[in-house]
Amino acid sequence: MKENIIRRYSFCLLASLVLCVLNTAEASSTVLKQGIMIVAYNGIAWYPYILDTSDKKDQWIKVKEIEDPSGVTWQPKTADFFIKGNDRKLYSFNVEKQILSPLKAFSTQVEKSNSYTQLRAYEHGLVMIRLIDGKSRDTEIIGIDQQSNVSTLLKQASAQFHPYRYKNFLYYAHVSCRMECSPLIQEIWRKDLISGKTEQLSLLNAVSYLHSIDNAGEQGFLSSNKSGFYHIARLDFKTHKVKWLTQGQVTDSFPSITDNGDLYFIRHSIKGSVLMMLKSQFINSNKKITEASFSQISLPENVQKVRYLESLN
């Protein structure tokens, strides 16, 4: 995304996106309301791509007007993209209303003096990390609602990352040890935004983060380097038990559960990056998980790398 982001992000984004959708399979609302989004490199630039996971044809939609975003997240219920440009400014683009604009919640002065990262949309707004003084040593978690009201959802000593909001709960990764420990320790926590009570959910003594939650809100899916490599696990919120779903000399990241219970994630190896999927039948049962349990999902044409994934539920 270039400095002239507003000029490049013309209102033709709506037209191109909707036309792409209407030319694929069934109705556009299916694609726009569920599935997964990846950010991938096609040899020229990075773009978001949307896949309707209920469509067996696995047809990708390239959002070609969003080029080289520093960060992007998609809110299917409100038809909004939230974008961080390389100019460090934050933007929203509403697909249905054809409106692109800077996030009203931030003044120019605030944008210049602070850094924001790890944007993540939820049902009624957006959460993100604010790097205090532009550094990752101390952070806070910021929330923005649909009326552009800004609130500080979490502010503690040390650093918090990977915010994820589900209803009235805020999930985040808290850095509990980085100076006198080796390796770094980052555990998963949850804050009740009504009562203010916080609870530690993981005790892996590793770098871990939660990336998605199932529809029932009873379990989350995390990535952790507990075994040296980053692997995917299911975390039960009631018992705090962890079930490891992947293993081996690979790096698995951004576990994203879909409405139908299938789990998608990005796998990095010496061969490059690929998109993987694990069927729901292996996630919530005692069935043994082997390499044959996974499916590799075909990527969009010419895509060479994938760097981000999130579910649209």
N, C-alpha and C positions, 0 to 999 in steps of 0.2 A: 504494500500500500504506500503510495507516494505522498509527498507533502501536499499536493493538490487533491486531497482525498474527496472533497465535496464535488469538485468538477468531475472526477473520474467516477464517483458513485452517483451517476445520473439516475433519473427516475425510470430509465429503461430497465433497471434491475427487475422491477415487478413484471414488466412485459415479457422479458426474456425468461424469467423463472416460470411464470404461468404458462407461457407457450410451450416450454419444455415439458411441463407437467401434463398439459392437455394432449401432447403428442405421445405420451406413454400410457400404456395399459388402460386402467380404468379412470375414475374421477380424480380431479386434482386434489380434493380435500383429503383423500387417503394419504397421498404422498406428503402433504404439508402438515399433517397432524400426528404422524407417528413414524418410527423408523430410527435410523442412525445418521449422524453427520460425521464426516471425516475431513481433515485438512490435509491435502496431498499435493505433491510436487510432480508436475507433468514434463519436466525437462526445461521449462521456461519460467514458470512462476508457481506459487502456492495458491490453491483455491479450495473453498469449501465444496464438498460434494454431498448430496443427500440421497439416501437409499431407503425405499419403502420395504421394510423387512417382511411385510405381509404379502408382498408380490413375489411369487416364485421365479419371476423372470430376472430378478436382481438388476433392475435397470437404474443406472445412476443419473442424477441430475447435477450438472456442473453449474455452479453459480459464478459465471465467468467474470461478472463485474466486480466481485470482491477479490481483488488481486493482492497477494503478499500481505495479508493482515498479520499484525503482530499477535493478535489474539481475536477469536471470534466464538460466539456461542449463539444458539438458536432457541427461541421460545415458540414452539409450534402453536400453543394455545392462543397467543396474542399475535402471531405472525410477525414477530420482531427478530431481527438479527441485532446483536450487540457486538460492537467492533472496537478493538483498540488499534489505532493506526500507528504507523511508524513515526508519526509526528507526536506520539504520546497522548493524543487526544482521544476521547471516547465518543462513539457515535452509535445511533440506533437507526435501523432502517425497517420501516413497517411495510411488509409485502402487500397487504390488502389496501392500505391507504396511499401507497406510493410516496411515502414521506421519509426522507433522509435528513437527519439533523444531529448536531452535537447533543449529548445528553444534557438536558436542561439543569440537572442537579449540580453541575460543576461550572464555576466561573473560570475565566481565562487565567486568573491569578492562581487559583487552586491547581489547575492543570499543570502550570509551569513549575510550581513549587513542590509538588508531590508526584509520586509514581504509583500507578495502579496496574495490577496484573491478575491473572487467573480469574477472568470474568466467567461467571456461571449463572445462567438463567434458571429460574424456577417458576412455579405456577403463577405467581403474582408479582414477579419483579426480577431482581438481579442482585447477586452478591459478588464481592470481589475482595482482593487483598490490597491494602494500602501499605506501601513501603515507606515507613517513617524516615524522613530525611533522605529518601531515595535509596535506602539500603535495606537488605533483607535481614539484618540482625534484629530489628524490631519491626513488627508489623501490627496491623489491626484489620479486622474484618468489617467491611462497609456493606450496608444494604440499601437498595433503592427500590421503592415501591412503584406501582403504576401511576401514582400521582407525582412522581419525581421527588418524593420526600427522601432525604438521606438520613440514615441513622448509623451509629456505631453499634454493631451487634456483638463485638468481642474485642476487648483491649486488655492485654496482659503483658507482663514483663516477658521478654523473649519473643519468639516468632511463631506465627500461625500460618498455615498454608492450606491449599486445596479446600476452599469452602464449598459446602454443598448444603442447600436448604431443602428440607422435606417437611411440609406443613409448618408446625411451630417448633421444629427442631433444627438446630444448626450443627452440622457435622464439620469437623476440621481436623487437620493434622497439627499437633503441638510439638514443637522442638523442645524436648525436655533435657537434653544433654548434648553439648557440642564442643565444650572446651576441655573437660577432664575425662572424656570417654572416647573410645575408639571401637567400632565406628560410631558415627552420629546416630543418636536415638530420636526418633520421631514417631509418636504414637497417635492413635485415633481417639478423638474425644467427641462428646455430644453436649450441646447446651440446650436446655429447655428455655425458649425465648419468652415464655409466659412467667415461669417461676424464677428464672435466672439460675437454676441448678445446673451444674456441670457434672459430667460423668466420663471417666476413662473407659473406653470400650476395648482397647487392645493392649496387650502386654507382650509384645514380640521382641522388645529390645533390639529394634532394627529401624530402618527408615520405611514407614508405611503410610499409605494414604487411601482414603475411601473415595470411590468415584461414582458409584451408583447404588440405588436402593430398589428393592422389588416393590411391586404394586401394593402389597400388604403392609409395607413399612416395617417388616419384622427382621429382615436381614439385608446386609450390605455387601458389596463386592469391592475388594481392596487389592492393591498391589504392594508387595513388600520384598525387601532384599534379605529376609530372614535367613535364607540358605545361601547367600552370596549373590545369586542372580535374582532379579525381580520376577516373582511369580504371582499368580492370581489365587485368591482365596475367597471363600464365602464366610462372612462373620455373622453369627447369630446374636442379635442385640439383647436377648433375654439371658442366655446362658454364657455369652461371650466366647463360645466355642468357635474354633476356626477349622474349616475344612479346606485343605489345599486342593486346587483344581488343576494346576499346571506344575510342571517340573522340568528339569534338564538344563543344559547349558544354553539357555535362551533368555531374553529379557522380554517379559510380558507386561504390558501397561494399559491403562485406561479401560478397565473392565466395565462394560456397559450392558446392563440388563434391559431387555425389551419387553413390551407388553405381553408377548406370548411366552415369556420365560426363557428365551434363548439368550446366551451371553456372548457378546462380541468383544474382542480385544485386539490390540496391536502386538505383533511378535517381531522382535528384532533378533537377528542372528548374523553370522558371518556372511550369509547369502543376501542380506538386506532386510527390508521391512515388508510384512505381509499382514493381511487382515484375517483373523481367525474367528471361528464360531464354535461354541459348545452347546449342544442341545439341552433343553431343560430337563430331559429325562435323566441326565447324568448329574445334574446340580443338586437336586433334592431327593436323591435316593442313595442306596448303598452300592449301586452298580460301580464296578471297577472302571476307573478312567484310564484309558490308554491313548496312544497317539491316534489310533483308529477312531476314537470318540470325537475327534475334532474335524472340522471342515475348514478348508481354506477358501475364503470368499474372493471371487474374481474382482479385481480392482478396475476402476475406470480406464478407458483406453489411454495409453501413453504414460500412465502414472508410474513413477519410479520410486517414490518414497511416501510414507505416511507418518505424520508426526502427532496427530491428535484425533480423538474419537469421543463422541458422546451420544447417548441415547436420547431420542426425542419423545419421552413419555412423561 
